[in-house]
């Protein structure tokens, strides 16, 4: 029963497993991403996302 609960929780909440990105995917992301100057985190806003598509 616990495994079923964990499986549902994983689907609803997600996991913290890292995703391996190819060099091409990383390159495309950084080409369209912006950097938050306060935190140093790269993010993609709606315009960047549309341009990337």
Buried (B, 14 or more C-beta within 10 A) or exposed (E): EEEEEEEEEEEEEEEEEEEEEEEEEEEEBEEBBEEEEEEEEEEBEEEBEEEEE
